[in-house]
Amino acid sequence: MPLACAECTDVFDVKEILRCSKCKSLMCKPCKQRHKCYPMRNARITDFNSEKDTSTWLVSDLLPDTGWTLLHAPAGAGKTTFALQLCDALESGSVFLGRDTVKTRILYIQADSTANEFREITKRVIPHSKGWTMVNVPNQCLSNPGYTLALQELTAKVKAKFVVFDSLYNLSSGNINTDKILVDINMLKQIVGVETPWLMIHHQPHDQSRAAGHNSLEGNCSNNWCLLQNKLRIDKGRLVKEKQVLLDRDGNGLWVEHKADGGSDLNNMLNRSLL
């Protein structure tokens, strides 16, 4: 199949086309000497469509290894528990809500609770996790250049491949009701790096099952997850085909996959013990 050179835009036989190892641009052999790499690249759409998809799933058919995820729910609904369970499954490469995961180093940045409060949560939810956390994060630290630099440098030290920020209200001093909030979102993208997927925990307005603030938040994210009492509603997922994941809570308040034959694994075990 003929391919188009991104430099001169002419079409050549595939044998006459090279691909840059850095920016992945296609170029003809005569244009090789004057090719210059940029952060972005041009490609003819038919050539672009024929490229192999390089994205993989951190959590099979639920969480891709690209973009950022907005997780929102009312206060006290279990957002932190859910996110910690996700991180623990990724760090250990174990099953999450019945789905396979890819073993991934994680960093959980806690700005919503004190260190002592958060320790009580982690001891209950993920007592043996080998993942990393950042605590004692100052309120509204994104408005302070010194704090922001410290956040970036400490994040880089962990070399995490998945990062959780908990939560937007405490990290940002911006007005979430205007699109100015995207200034802080773009700052977080720079902190984690463009290649690292991340998740932001956020709250909902009273009696509404949507993310609080300006609609640009939901428009900017790659995945929009609404955590409800009995399911994870997927309002947006650029690579995800499912629209919801049915959930239960076990006796310890942990999230488990809902079983169609009558409830969670714990419920099934209890039912069997009564027979």
N, C-alpha and C positions, 0 to 999 in steps of 0.2 A: 504494500500500500504506500503510495507517495506521501511524503511528509513535508511540512512547511518549515522553512528556516525562520526563526524568530528575529534574525538580524535584517535580512533583506526581504523577507516575506515571500520569496519565490518557493515553488514546490519542486522537490527533488525525489529521485528514487531513494528508497530506504538505505541503500548502500552508500549514498553520498551524504548522509546525515549523521551528525555526532550529537551526543547529549552531554551537557556540562555536568560534571560530577558534583559541583557545589550548588548551583541554582536550579539545575535540572532543565535548563532551556535547551531546545533543539536548535542546531545551527548547521549550515552546510560547510563543507570543508574549506572553501575559499574565505568564509566569514570567520573561521576559527581564530585567526590572528587578531581581529579587532573586537572580539567578543568581550564584554564587560559584565561582571556579575552585579546584580542589584538584589535588595531584599525581596522584591517582587519579580515576576517574569511574565512575558507574553507567550501565548500558545494559541494556535488555531483550534477552534472548538472541537472539530472532529478528532484532531490529534490528542487533545486534552481528554476527551471522552474515552479514548482507547487506552489511556494510562491505567496501570494497576492501582487499585485502591490500597493505600498503605496504612489506613487506620485499623486498629485492633480494638478489642473490647477488654476493658479492665474488669467489668462485670458483664458476662455474656448477655447480649441483646438488651442491655439496660444502660450501661455506662461506658461510652467510648473513651479512648485515650486521647481525646482532643477537645478543646473548648472548655467552657466553664458552666457549672450547674447551679441554678438557684433553687434552694430548698426552703420552703416556707410553710408555716403552720401557726396556729394560735399559740400563745404563751402556755407552757406546761404540757404541750401535746406530745412531747417526746422527740423533738428534733435533734437535740444533742445526743440522746441515746441512739437514735437511728444512725446519725453520722459516725459515732464512735464504733458501732457495730460494723458499719461499712469499712471504716479504716482498719479495724482489727482483721476483717476477712481479707482485705487486700494485703496487709502486711504479712499475713501467714499463708496467703494463697488458698484459703479455705472457702467453702461454699457460702454464698450470701443469698438468702431468700430463695434457695433452691437453684441458684445459678453459679456456674463455675467462675472463678476469678483468676486474674494473673497476679502472681506475687509481686508486690509493688511497695517500695519504701514510702511511708506516709509521714506527713507533718500536720498536726492538729493545732492551730493557733487559737488559743482561748482568750477572748477579750470580753466575754459576757459574764464570767464568774471569777471570784477570787481563787487563788491557788488552793486554799484549803477546801473551798466548796467543790472545786473541780476534782480534787483528789478523791473526795467521797464518791463522786460520780464514776470516775475511772475504776476505782476499786470494786464498785458494784457491777459495772457493765463490762469492762475489759481488764480484769485484774492481772492478766499475764501477758499483756501486749508488749511486743518488742518495738512498736512504733515510737515516734517522737512527738513531743508536744512543746509548745511555747506558752508560758504563763506570765503573769504580772505585766500584761500588755496594757499600757496606759490608755485611758479613755480618749477617744477622738484622736488617736495618734497620727492618723493620716493628714491632719492639719499642721503637724509639727515636722519640719524637714529633718530634724535630728532623729526623731523617733522613726520616721519613715525609712531613713537610711539604716538605722539599727535593725528594723524589721526585715529589710532586704538582705542585709549582711548575715543575720542569724538564720534566715530562711535558706540562704545559699550554703551555709555550713552543713546543713542536714543532707543536701543533695536529694531531696524528696522528689518523687515522680507523681505524687498526688498530694494536694494541700487542701485543708479545710480552714475556712475563716469563720469564727463564731464570735460575734455576729456583726452584721452591717451597721446596725444602730450604734454599737459601741466603738467601732473602728472609725466611723465617719463623723465629721462635724457638718457636712453639707446638708442642704435641704433636700430630703429624699422626694419631695413633692414636685421637683423640677428636674429637667434633663441634665442639670448641673451635677447630679449624682454620678453621672457617667465619668466625670473627671476622676473620682475616687476609684471607680471600677477599672478604668484604664491604668491607674496607678498600681492597683493590685495585679493587673496583668503583667506589668513591668517587674513587679517584685518577684513573682513566681517564674517568669520567663515565658516566652511565647509558645514553647513546646510542651509546657507542663499543664495538664488538666487540673482544675481546682473546683471547689464547691464553696458556695457562700450560704450560710444560714441566715434567714431573714424572718421577720414577723409578718402577720397579716392584720389588716384593719379589723375592728370589732365586728363580728357576725358576717364576715366576708371571707370566702375561700380563694383569695388572690393575694399576691405579694403587695405589701404596703408601699405607697409612694407612686412615683411617676411610672407610666407604662413603658418608658424606655428601658427600665430594668428588665422586664420580661422580654422586651424586644431584643435586647443585647445578648442575653444568655443563649447558650447552645441547647441547654436542657432546662425545662421549667417543671419542677416537681412540687406538687402540693400534697403534704402529708395529712391524711385524714385518720379518723379513728380505726377504720377497717381496710384502708387501702392507700397506696401511693398512686395519686392521680398524675399522669404524665401529660401536662398541658402542652408541652413542646419538647420535641426531641428530633433534632435534624437527621440523626441516623437511626433513631429508635422507632420500631414499628408498633410496639405495644402502647396502649393508651392507659393501662392501669396495672398495678400489681396488688392482688388481694392479700391482706395482712391480718394477723392476730397478735395478741400480746400473751406471753407465757406468765407463769406464776411469779416471776421475778421482774415483770414489767418490760422484758426484752421483746423486740419485734421478731416475729417468725412468719414464715410463709403460710398462708391460709391453705388448708387441705380441703379439696372439694368433697371428700368423703366424710366430712363432719368436724373439721376444725384443725387445730394445730397438732403437731406431734405430741405435745404435752397432753392435750385433751384426749387424743387417741390412747395414749398410755394410761391415763386415768380411767378411761372407759373400760379398757381391757382388764384393769385391776379389779373392777367391780363385777366382772363376769364370774 
